[in-house]
């Protein structure tokens, strides 16, 4: 179960799609970095504009 959190992609290939899909939104490893980058960009833009 711990490995699924780190590599959700491998879990889907293994056949545990039900667990993989549930861990994806909870942990969201690929989305967290993207969201942080977008938030950082927005914050930087706000600071520059202000």
Secondary structure as UniProt FT lines:
FT   HELIX           2..6
FT   HELIX           8..14
FT   HELIX           17..27
FT   HELIX           29..49
//
